[in-house]
Amino acid sequence: MNKYAIVVHGGAVTMKPGQLTPEEEALQREGLKQALHAGWQVLHEGGTALDAVQAAVTSLENNEHFNAGRGSSLTQQGEVEMDASIMDGSNLKAGAVNSVRYVKNPIRLARAVLDRGNPVYLASEGAIEFALEQGLDLEAPNYFKTEKTRKQWLELVEQEQAEPQQQDTVGAVALDQNGNLAVATSTGGIEGQLKGRVGDSPAIGGGSYASNDACAASCTGDGEVILRGALAHEVYALVKYKGLPIAEACREAIALHDEDLQGDKGIIAVDKQGNVALEFNSNLMRRAYRIGEEEPVVAMWRDE
């Protein structure tokens, strides 16, 4: 059996430990564990890295304790707009969608775009119409609005805050038994964002990138900062052209133009040898990984 590995994340953010209740932390750890297992099972049974990352991210989108799919943040208007991307490192095919509503699992929509082959990217109403054509599961707006996100939105409205609040992303990277790499990233955006705002998650090279000749990487944190730095592709370039080990490449990408690109940044990655990296500059990144039949590792705080 060839080496295989999967890494998942549920977002990187700077917060005080007391801001996350023990109950919520336990639920997020369990959600990471479930998503990791969903992807790992695909790899263990000889499935593709592409199917594995889709399975892992679908699990996180179905979990209201993460900011993607059901737990997505609300825009200024109190609506949900979701973004997602997926990329196959074996052939550089990719699919991405943004400002999607009603679609239960945006990552499955992104996969349908990838499978179609052209175009790479669909947005807003066009993406929703394509989801209808593909027979993907749809949900009413209230499905995506949880008690937590409604409360956060109401607090923003009452405080009349002009700036949206930092939120998170989910993602997965994998190496399968055939040596193929893949990445998937999905988000519900940031609380109180402008309608139509797009961050790094659906951007190929921004929040997601995978190529069999180097690595697969998924980013999380301050979307505008990650997008401007093209951090997922930066990791790829540092591995391919500079020959850096995967963890060092992620650390260097996070430090890239640090004065101009300040903000929370987190990156998970796996290289073609099955080495994994989980790097971030915040004090919290919800993360988990499993290499082959080794025991799974789930962590959240920096000192874990």
Contacts in CASP RR format, 6 or more apart in sequence:
PFRMAT RR
TARGET T0000
AUTHOR 0000-0000-0000
METHOD contacts of the structure
MODEL  1
MNKYAIVVHGGAVTMKPGQLTPEEEALQREGLKQALHAGWQVLHEGGTAL
DAVQAAVTSLENNEHFNAGRGSSLTQQGEVEMDASIMDGSNLKAGAVNSV
RYVKNPIRLARAVLDRGNPVYLASEGAIEFALEQGLDLEAPNYFKTEKTR
KQWLELVEQEQAEPQQQDTVGAVALDQNGNLAVATSTGGIEGQLKGRVGD
SPAIGGGSYASNDACAASCTGDGEVILRGALAHEVYALVKYKGLPIAEAC
REAIALHDEDLQGDKGIIAVDKQGNVALEFNSNLMRRAYRIGEEEPVVAM
WRDE
1 177 0 8 1.000
2 177 0 8 1.000
2 178 0 8 1.000
2 179 0 8 1.000
3 175 0 8 1.000
3 177 0 8 1.000
3 273 0 8 1.000
3 274 0 8 1.000
3 291 0 8 1.000
3 292 0 8 1.000
4 43 0 8 1.000
4 44 0 8 1.000
4 46 0 8 1.000
4 174 0 8 1.000
4 175 0 8 1.000
4 176 0 8 1.000
4 177 0 8 1.000
4 179 0 8 1.000
4 274 0 8 1.000
4 291 0 8 1.000
4 292 0 8 1.000
5 43 0 8 1.000
5 174 0 8 1.000
5 175 0 8 1.000
5 270 0 8 1.000
5 274 0 8 1.000
5 276 0 8 1.000
5 289 0 8 1.000
5 290 0 8 1.000
5 291 0 8 1.000
5 292 0 8 1.000
6 36 0 8 1.000
6 39 0 8 1.000
6 40 0 8 1.000
6 43 0 8 1.000
6 52 0 8 1.000
6 53 0 8 1.000
6 56 0 8 1.000
6 172 0 8 1.000
6 173 0 8 1.000
6 174 0 8 1.000
6 175 0 8 1.000
6 270 0 8 1.000
6 289 0 8 1.000
6 290 0 8 1.000
7 172 0 8 1.000
7 173 0 8 1.000
7 174 0 8 1.000
7 268 0 8 1.000
7 269 0 8 1.000
7 270 0 8 1.000
7 276 0 8 1.000
7 277 0 8 1.000
7 278 0 8 1.000
7 287 0 8 1.000
7 288 0 8 1.000
7 289 0 8 1.000
8 32 0 8 1.000
8 35 0 8 1.000
8 36 0 8 1.000
8 39 0 8 1.000
8 56 0 8 1.000
8 57 0 8 1.000
8 60 0 8 1.000
8 170 0 8 1.000
8 171 0 8 1.000
8 172 0 8 1.000
8 268 0 8 1.000
8 287 0 8 1.000
8 288 0 8 1.000
8 289 0 8 1.000
9 169 0 8 1.000
9 170 0 8 1.000
9 171 0 8 1.000
9 172 0 8 1.000
9 218 0 8 1.000
9 220 0 8 1.000
9 266 0 8 1.000
9 268 0 8 1.000
9 278 0 8 1.000
9 285 0 8 1.000
9 286 0 8 1.000
9 287 0 8 1.000
9 288 0 8 1.000
10 28 0 8 1.000
10 32 0 8 1.000
10 60 0 8 1.000
10 66 0 8 1.000
10 67 0 8 1.000
10 168 0 8 1.000
10 169 0 8 1.000
10 170 0 8 1.000
10 171 0 8 1.000
10 220 0 8 1.000
10 285 0 8 1.000
10 286 0 8 1.000
10 287 0 8 1.000
11 66 0 8 1.000
11 67 0 8 1.000
11 168 0 8 1.000
11 169 0 8 1.000
11 170 0 8 1.000
11 220 0 8 1.000
11 221 0 8 1.000
11 266 0 8 1.000
11 285 0 8 1.000
11 286 0 8 1.000
12 168 0 8 1.000
12 220 0 8 1.000
12 221 0 8 1.000
12 264 0 8 1.000
12 265 0 8 1.000
12 266 0 8 1.000
12 280 0 8 1.000
12 281 0 8 1.000
12 282 0 8 1.000
12 284 0 8 1.000
12 285 0 8 1.000
12 286 0 8 1.000
13 166 0 8 1.000
13 167 0 8 1.000
13 168 0 8 1.000
13 221 0 8 1.000
13 264 0 8 1.000
13 282 0 8 1.000
13 284 0 8 1.000
13 285 0 8 1.000
14 264 0 8 1.000
14 282 0 8 1.000
14 283 0 8 1.000
14 284 0 8 1.000
15 283 0 8 1.000
15 284 0 8 1.000
17 301 0 8 1.000
20 284 0 8 1.000
24 65 0 8 1.000
25 300 0 8 1.000
27 65 0 8 1.000
28 65 0 8 1.000
28 66 0 8 1.000
28 286 0 8 1.000
28 300 0 8 1.000
29 286 0 8 1.000
29 298 0 8 1.000
29 300 0 8 1.000
31 59 0 8 1.000
31 60 0 8 1.000
31 63 0 8 1.000
31 65 0 8 1.000
31 66 0 8 1.000
32 286 0 8 1.000
32 287 0 8 1.000
32 288 0 8 1.000
32 298 0 8 1.000
33 288 0 8 1.000
33 296 0 8 1.000
33 298 0 8 1.000
34 59 0 8 1.000
34 63 0 8 1.000
35 56 0 8 1.000
35 57 0 8 1.000
35 59 0 8 1.000
35 60 0 8 1.000
35 63 0 8 1.000
35 170 0 8 1.000
35 172 0 8 1.000
35 288 0 8 1.000
36 56 0 8 1.000
36 288 0 8 1.000
36 289 0 8 1.000
36 290 0 8 1.000
36 296 0 8 1.000
36 298 0 8 1.000
37 296 0 8 1.000
38 55 0 8 1.000
38 56 0 8 1.000
38 58 0 8 1.000
38 59 0 8 1.000
39 52 0 8 1.000
39 53 0 8 1.000
39 55 0 8 1.000
39 56 0 8 1.000
39 59 0 8 1.000
39 172 0 8 1.000
39 174 0 8 1.000
40 52 0 8 1.000
40 290 0 8 1.000
40 292 0 8 1.000
40 296 0 8 1.000
41 55 0 8 1.000
42 48 0 8 1.000
42 51 0 8 1.000
42 52 0 8 1.000
42 55 0 8 1.000
43 49 0 8 1.000
43 52 0 8 1.000
43 174 0 8 1.000
43 175 0 8 1.000
43 176 0 8 1.000
43 177 0 8 1.000
43 292 0 8 1.000
44 292 0 8 1.000
44 293 0 8 1.000
46 176 0 8 1.000
46 177 0 8 1.000
47 176 0 8 1.000
47 177 0 8 1.000
48 176 0 8 1.000
48 178 0 8 1.000
48 180 0 8 1.000
48 182 0 8 1.000
49 88 0 8 1.000
49 89 0 8 1.000
49 174 0 8 1.000
49 175 0 8 1.000
49 176 0 8 1.000
49 179 0 8 1.000
49 180 0 8 1.000
49 181 0 8 1.000
49 182 0 8 1.000
49 216 0 8 1.000
50 86 0 8 1.000
50 88 0 8 1.000
50 111 0 8 1.000
50 180 0 8 1.000
50 182 0 8 1.000
52 172 0 8 1.000
52 174 0 8 1.000
52 176 0 8 1.000
52 182 0 8 1.000
53 86 0 8 1.000
53 171 0 8 1.000
53 172 0 8 1.000
53 173 0 8 1.000
53 174 0 8 1.000
53 182 0 8 1.000
53 183 0 8 1.000
53 184 0 8 1.000
54 86 0 8 1.000
54 107 0 8 1.000
54 108 0 8 1.000
54 111 0 8 1.000
54 184 0 8 1.000
56 171 0 8 1.000
56 172 0 8 1.000
56 174 0 8 1.000
56 184 0 8 1.000
57 68 0 8 1.000
57 84 0 8 1.000
57 86 0 8 1.000
57 107 0 8 1.000
57 170 0 8 1.000
57 171 0 8 1.000
57 172 0 8 1.000
57 184 0 8 1.000
57 185 0 8 1.000
57 186 0 8 1.000
58 105 0 8 1.000
58 107 0 8 1.000
58 108 0 8 1.000
60 66 0 8 1.000
60 68 0 8 1.000
60 170 0 8 1.000
60 171 0 8 1.000
60 186 0 8 1.000
61 68 0 8 1.000
61 69 0 8 1.000
61 70 0 8 1.000
61 104 0 8 1.000
61 105 0 8 1.000
61 106 0 8 1.000
61 107 0 8 1.000
61 170 0 8 1.000
61 186 0 8 1.000
62 69 0 8 1.000
62 70 0 8 1.000
62 104 0 8 1.000
62 105 0 8 1.000
63 70 0 8 1.000
63 71 0 8 1.000
64 70 0 8 1.000
64 71 0 8 1.000
64 146 0 8 1.000
64 148 0 8 1.000
65 71 0 8 1.000
66 168 0 8 1.000
66 170 0 8 1.000
66 286 0 8 1.000
67 73 0 8 1.000
67 167 0 8 1.000
67 168 0 8 1.000
67 169 0 8 1.000
67 170 0 8 1.000
67 187 0 8 1.000
67 188 0 8 1.000
67 189 0 8 1.000
68 82 0 8 1.000
68 84 0 8 1.000
68 106 0 8 1.000
68 169 0 8 1.000
68 170 0 8 1.000
68 186 0 8 1.000
68 187 0 8 1.000
68 188 0 8 1.000
69 80 0 8 1.000
69 82 0 8 1.000
69 104 0 8 1.000
69 105 0 8 1.000
69 106 0 8 1.000
69 144 0 8 1.000
69 186 0 8 1.000
69 188 0 8 1.000
70 104 0 8 1.000
70 143 0 8 1.000
70 144 0 8 1.000
70 146 0 8 1.000
71 144 0 8 1.000
71 146 0 8 1.000
71 148 0 8 1.000
71 149 0 8 1.000
71 188 0 8 1.000
72 80 0 8 1.000
72 81 0 8 1.000
72 82 0 8 1.000
72 144 0 8 1.000
72 149 0 8 1.000
72 187 0 8 1.000
72 188 0 8 1.000
72 189 0 8 1.000
73 80 0 8 1.000
73 149 0 8 1.000
73 152 0 8 1.000
73 153 0 8 1.000
73 167 0 8 1.000
73 188 0 8 1.000
73 189 0 8 1.000
73 190 0 8 1.000
73 191 0 8 1.000
73 192 0 8 1.000
73 193 0 8 1.000
74 80 0 8 1.000
74 145 0 8 1.000
74 149 0 8 1.000
74 150 0 8 1.000
74 152 0 8 1.000
74 153 0 8 1.000
74 191 0 8 1.000
74 192 0 8 1.000
75 81 0 8 1.000
75 192 0 8 1.000
75 193 0 8 1.000
75 194 0 8 1.000
75 195 0 8 1.000
75 196 0 8 1.000
75 197 0 8 1.000
76 164 0 8 1.000
76 192 0 8 1.000
76 193 0 8 1.000
76 194 0 8 1.000
76 195 0 8 1.000
77 195 0 8 1.000
78 145 0 8 1.000
78 153 0 8 1.000
78 192 0 8 1.000
79 101 0 8 1.000
79 141 0 8 1.000
79 195 0 8 1.000
80 101 0 8 1.000
80 141 0 8 1.000
80 144 0 8 1.000
80 145 0 8 1.000
80 188 0 8 1.000
81 98 0 8 1.000
81 99 0 8 1.000
81 100 0 8 1.000
81 101 0 8 1.000
81 188 0 8 1.000
81 189 0 8 1.000
81 193 0 8 1.000
81 195 0 8 1.000
81 196 0 8 1.000
81 197 0 8 1.000
82 97 0 8 1.000
82 99 0 8 1.000
82 100 0 8 1.000
82 101 0 8 1.000
82 103 0 8 1.000
82 106 0 8 1.000
82 144 0 8 1.000
82 186 0 8 1.000
82 187 0 8 1.000
82 188 0 8 1.000
82 189 0 8 1.000
83 96 0 8 1.000
83 97 0 8 1.000
83 98 0 8 1.000
83 99 0 8 1.000
83 100 0 8 1.000
83 106 0 8 1.000
83 186 0 8 1.000
83 187 0 8 1.000
83 188 0 8 1.000
83 189 0 8 1.000
83 198 0 8 1.000
83 199 0 8 1.000
83 201 0 8 1.000
83 202 0 8 1.000
84 96 0 8 1.000
84 97 0 8 1.000
84 100 0 8 1.000
84 106 0 8 1.000
84 107 0 8 1.000
84 109 0 8 1.000
84 110 0 8 1.000
84 184 0 8 1.000
84 185 0 8 1.000
84 186 0 8 1.000
84 187 0 8 1.000
84 201 0 8 1.000
84 202 0 8 1.000
85 94 0 8 1.000
85 95 0 8 1.000
85 96 0 8 1.000
85 97 0 8 1.000
85 110 0 8 1.000
85 183 0 8 1.000
85 184 0 8 1.000
85 185 0 8 1.000
85 186 0 8 1.000
85 201 0 8 1.000
85 202 0 8 1.000
85 203 0 8 1.000
85 204 0 8 1.000
85 207 0 8 1.000
85 208 0 8 1.000
86 94 0 8 1.000
86 95 0 8 1.000
86 96 0 8 1.000
86 107 0 8 1.000
86 110 0 8 1.000
86 111 0 8 1.000
86 114 0 8 1.000
86 182 0 8 1.000
86 183 0 8 1.000
86 184 0 8 1.000
86 185 0 8 1.000
86 208 0 8 1.000
87 93 0 8 1.000
87 94 0 8 1.000
87 95 0 8 1.000
87 114 0 8 1.000
87 182 0 8 1.000
87 183 0 8 1.000
87 184 0 8 1.000
87 204 0 8 1.000
87 208 0 8 1.000
87 209 0 8 1.000
87 210 0 8 1.000
87 216 0 8 1.000
88 94 0 8 1.000
88 114 0 8 1.000
88 180 0 8 1.000
88 182 0 8 1.000
88 210 0 8 1.000
89 180 0 8 1.000
89 181 0 8 1.000
89 182 0 8 1.000
89 183 0 8 1.000
89 210 0 8 1.000
89 211 0 8 1.000
89 212 0 8 1.000
89 216 0 8 1.000
90 180 0 8 1.000
90 181 0 8 1.000
90 182 0 8 1.000
90 212 0 8 1.000
92 211 0 8 1.000
93 114 0 8 1.000
93 117 0 8 1.000
94 114 0 8 1.000
94 120 0 8 1.000
94 204 0 8 1.000
94 208 0 8 1.000
95 110 0 8 1.000
95 111 0 8 1.000
95 113 0 8 1.000
95 114 0 8 1.000
95 120 0 8 1.000
95 121 0 8 1.000
95 204 0 8 1.000
96 110 0 8 1.000
96 113 0 8 1.000
96 120 0 8 1.000
96 121 0 8 1.000
96 122 0 8 1.000
96 202 0 8 1.000
96 203 0 8 1.000
96 204 0 8 1.000
96 208 0 8 1.000
97 106 0 8 1.000
97 109 0 8 1.000
97 110 0 8 1.000
97 113 0 8 1.000
97 121 0 8 1.000
97 122 0 8 1.000
97 123 0 8 1.000
97 127 0 8 1.000
97 202 0 8 1.000
98 121 0 8 1.000
98 123 0 8 1.000
98 124 0 8 1.000
98 127 0 8 1.000
98 196 0 8 1.000
98 198 0 8 1.000
98 199 0 8 1.000
98 202 0 8 1.000
99 123 0 8 1.000
99 124 0 8 1.000
99 127 0 8 1.000
99 196 0 8 1.000
99 198 0 8 1.000
100 106 0 8 1.000
100 109 0 8 1.000
100 124 0 8 1.000
100 127 0 8 1.000
100 128 0 8 1.000
100 131 0 8 1.000
101 128 0 8 1.000
101 141 0 8 1.000
102 128 0 8 1.000
102 131 0 8 1.000
102 138 0 8 1.000
102 139 0 8 1.000
102 140 0 8 1.000
102 141 0 8 1.000
103 109 0 8 1.000
103 127 0 8 1.000
103 128 0 8 1.000
103 131 0 8 1.000
103 136 0 8 1.000
103 137 0 8 1.000
103 138 0 8 1.000
103 139 0 8 1.000
104 136 0 8 1.000
104 137 0 8 1.000
104 138 0 8 1.000
104 139 0 8 1.000
104 143 0 8 1.000
105 136 0 8 1.000
105 137 0 8 1.000
106 186 0 8 1.000
107 184 0 8 1.000
107 186 0 8 1.000
108 136 0 8 1.000
108 137 0 8 1.000
109 122 0 8 1.000
109 127 0 8 1.000
109 130 0 8 1.000
109 131 0 8 1.000
109 134 0 8 1.000
109 136 0 8 1.000
110 184 0 8 1.000
110 186 0 8 1.000
110 202 0 8 1.000
112 130 0 8 1.000
112 131 0 8 1.000
112 134 0 8 1.000
112 136 0 8 1.000
113 119 0 8 1.000
113 120 0 8 1.000
113 121 0 8 1.000
113 122 0 8 1.000
113 127 0 8 1.000
113 130 0 8 1.000
114 120 0 8 1.000
120 204 0 8 1.000
121 202 0 8 1.000
121 204 0 8 1.000
122 130 0 8 1.000
124 196 0 8 1.000
131 138 0 8 1.000
132 138 0 8 1.000
149 191 0 8 1.000
152 165 0 8 1.000
152 191 0 8 1.000
153 191 0 8 1.000
153 192 0 8 1.000
156 164 0 8 1.000
156 165 0 8 1.000
156 191 0 8 1.000
156 192 0 8 1.000
164 190 0 8 1.000
164 191 0 8 1.000
164 192 0 8 1.000
164 193 0 8 1.000
164 194 0 8 1.000
164 197 0 8 1.000
165 190 0 8 1.000
165 191 0 8 1.000
165 192 0 8 1.000
166 190 0 8 1.000
166 221 0 8 1.000
166 222 0 8 1.000
166 264 0 8 1.000
167 187 0 8 1.000
167 188 0 8 1.000
167 189 0 8 1.000
167 190 0 8 1.000
167 191 0 8 1.000
168 187 0 8 1.000
168 220 0 8 1.000
168 221 0 8 1.000
168 286 0 8 1.000
169 185 0 8 1.000
169 186 0 8 1.000
169 187 0 8 1.000
169 188 0 8 1.000
169 189 0 8 1.000
169 200 0 8 1.000
169 201 0 8 1.000
169 219 0 8 1.000
169 220 0 8 1.000
169 221 0 8 1.000
169 223 0 8 1.000
170 185 0 8 1.000
170 186 0 8 1.000
170 187 0 8 1.000
170 220 0 8 1.000
171 183 0 8 1.000
171 184 0 8 1.000
171 185 0 8 1.000
171 186 0 8 1.000
171 218 0 8 1.000
171 220 0 8 1.000
171 268 0 8 1.000
172 183 0 8 1.000
172 184 0 8 1.000
172 218 0 8 1.000
172 268 0 8 1.000
173 181 0 8 1.000
173 182 0 8 1.000
173 183 0 8 1.000
173 210 0 8 1.000
173 215 0 8 1.000
173 216 0 8 1.000
173 217 0 8 1.000
173 218 0 8 1.000
173 268 0 8 1.000
173 269 0 8 1.000
173 270 0 8 1.000
174 181 0 8 1.000
174 182 0 8 1.000
174 183 0 8 1.000
174 216 0 8 1.000
174 270 0 8 1.000
175 181 0 8 1.000
175 216 0 8 1.000
175 270 0 8 1.000
175 271 0 8 1.000
175 272 0 8 1.000
175 274 0 8 1.000
176 182 0 8 1.000
179 212 0 8 1.000
179 272 0 8 1.000
180 212 0 8 1.000
181 210 0 8 1.000
181 211 0 8 1.000
181 212 0 8 1.000
181 215 0 8 1.000
181 216 0 8 1.000
181 270 0 8 1.000
181 272 0 8 1.000
182 210 0 8 1.000
182 216 0 8 1.000
183 208 0 8 1.000
183 209 0 8 1.000
183 210 0 8 1.000
183 216 0 8 1.000
183 217 0 8 1.000
183 218 0 8 1.000
183 232 0 8 1.000
184 208 0 8 1.000
184 218 0 8 1.000
185 201 0 8 1.000
185 202 0 8 1.000
185 207 0 8 1.000
185 208 0 8 1.000
185 218 0 8 1.000
185 219 0 8 1.000
185 220 0 8 1.000
186 201 0 8 1.000
187 199 0 8 1.000
187 201 0 8 1.000
189 197 0 8 1.000
189 199 0 8 1.000
189 201 0 8 1.000
190 197 0 8 1.000
199 223 0 8 1.000
199 224 0 8 1.000
199 226 0 8 1.000
199 227 0 8 1.000
200 206 0 8 1.000
200 207 0 8 1.000
200 219 0 8 1.000
200 223 0 8 1.000
200 224 0 8 1.000
200 226 0 8 1.000
200 227 0 8 1.000
200 231 0 8 1.000
200 232 0 8 1.000
201 207 0 8 1.000
201 208 0 8 1.000
201 223 0 8 1.000
202 208 0 8 1.000
203 227 0 8 1.000
203 230 0 8 1.000
205 230 0 8 1.000
205 231 0 8 1.000
205 232 0 8 1.000
205 233 0 8 1.000
205 236 0 8 1.000
206 219 0 8 1.000
206 226 0 8 1.000
206 227 0 8 1.000
206 229 0 8 1.000
206 230 0 8 1.000
206 231 0 8 1.000
206 232 0 8 1.000
206 233 0 8 1.000
207 217 0 8 1.000
207 218 0 8 1.000
207 219 0 8 1.000
207 223 0 8 1.000
207 226 0 8 1.000
207 227 0 8 1.000
207 231 0 8 1.000
207 232 0 8 1.000
208 217 0 8 1.000
208 218 0 8 1.000
208 219 0 8 1.000
208 232 0 8 1.000
209 216 0 8 1.000
209 217 0 8 1.000
209 232 0 8 1.000
209 233 0 8 1.000
209 235 0 8 1.000
209 236 0 8 1.000
210 216 0 8 1.000
210 217 0 8 1.000
211 236 0 8 1.000
211 240 0 8 1.000
212 272 0 8 1.000
213 240 0 8 1.000
213 272 0 8 1.000
214 236 0 8 1.000
214 239 0 8 1.000
214 240 0 8 1.000
214 271 0 8 1.000
214 272 0 8 1.000
215 235 0 8 1.000
215 236 0 8 1.000
215 239 0 8 1.000
215 246 0 8 1.000
215 249 0 8 1.000
215 269 0 8 1.000
215 270 0 8 1.000
215 271 0 8 1.000
215 272 0 8 1.000
216 269 0 8 1.000
216 270 0 8 1.000
217 231 0 8 1.000
217 232 0 8 1.000
217 235 0 8 1.000
217 236 0 8 1.000
217 250 0 8 1.000
217 267 0 8 1.000
217 268 0 8 1.000
217 269 0 8 1.000
218 232 0 8 1.000
218 267 0 8 1.000
218 268 0 8 1.000
218 269 0 8 1.000
219 226 0 8 1.000
219 231 0 8 1.000
219 232 0 8 1.000
219 265 0 8 1.000
219 266 0 8 1.000
219 267 0 8 1.000
220 226 0 8 1.000
220 265 0 8 1.000
220 266 0 8 1.000
220 267 0 8 1.000
220 268 0 8 1.000
220 280 0 8 1.000
220 285 0 8 1.000
221 263 0 8 1.000
221 264 0 8 1.000
221 265 0 8 1.000
221 266 0 8 1.000
221 282 0 8 1.000
222 263 0 8 1.000
222 264 0 8 1.000
222 265 0 8 1.000
225 261 0 8 1.000
225 262 0 8 1.000
225 263 0 8 1.000
225 264 0 8 1.000
225 265 0 8 1.000
226 232 0 8 1.000
226 265 0 8 1.000
228 261 0 8 1.000
229 256 0 8 1.000
229 257 0 8 1.000
229 261 0 8 1.000
231 253 0 8 1.000
231 254 0 8 1.000
231 256 0 8 1.000
231 265 0 8 1.000
231 267 0 8 1.000
232 267 0 8 1.000
234 252 0 8 1.000
234 253 0 8 1.000
234 256 0 8 1.000
235 246 0 8 1.000
235 249 0 8 1.000
235 250 0 8 1.000
235 253 0 8 1.000
235 267 0 8 1.000
235 269 0 8 1.000
238 244 0 8 1.000
238 248 0 8 1.000
238 249 0 8 1.000
238 252 0 8 1.000
238 253 0 8 1.000
239 245 0 8 1.000
239 246 0 8 1.000
239 249 0 8 1.000
239 271 0 8 1.000
242 249 0 8 1.000
243 249 0 8 1.000
244 252 0 8 1.000
245 271 0 8 1.000
245 275 0 8 1.000
246 269 0 8 1.000
246 270 0 8 1.000
246 271 0 8 1.000
246 275 0 8 1.000
246 276 0 8 1.000
246 277 0 8 1.000
247 275 0 8 1.000
247 277 0 8 1.000
247 279 0 8 1.000
249 269 0 8 1.000
249 277 0 8 1.000
250 266 0 8 1.000
250 267 0 8 1.000
250 269 0 8 1.000
250 277 0 8 1.000
250 279 0 8 1.000
251 279 0 8 1.000
253 267 0 8 1.000
254 265 0 8 1.000
254 266 0 8 1.000
254 267 0 8 1.000
254 279 0 8 1.000
254 280 0 8 1.000
254 281 0 8 1.000
263 281 0 8 1.000
264 280 0 8 1.000
264 281 0 8 1.000
264 282 0 8 1.000
265 280 0 8 1.000
265 281 0 8 1.000
265 282 0 8 1.000
266 279 0 8 1.000
266 280 0 8 1.000
266 281 0 8 1.000
266 282 0 8 1.000
266 285 0 8 1.000
267 277 0 8 1.000
267 278 0 8 1.000
267 279 0 8 1.000
267 280 0 8 1.000
268 276 0 8 1.000
268 277 0 8 1.000
268 278 0 8 1.000
268 287 0 8 1.000
268 289 0 8 1.000
269 276 0 8 1.000
269 277 0 8 1.000
270 276 0 8 1.000
270 277 0 8 1.000
274 291 0 8 1.000
276 289 0 8 1.000
276 291 0 8 1.000
278 285 0 8 1.000
278 287 0 8 1.000
278 289 0 8 1.000
278 299 0 8 1.000
280 302 0 8 1.000
282 302 0 8 1.000
283 301 0 8 1.000
283 302 0 8 1.000
284 300 0 8 1.000
284 301 0 8 1.000
284 302 0 8 1.000
285 300 0 8 1.000
285 302 0 8 1.000
286 300 0 8 1.000
287 298 0 8 1.000
287 299 0 8 1.000
287 300 0 8 1.000
288 296 0 8 1.000
288 297 0 8 1.000
288 298 0 8 1.000
288 299 0 8 1.000
289 296 0 8 1.000
289 297 0 8 1.000
290 296 0 8 1.000
290 297 0 8 1.000
END
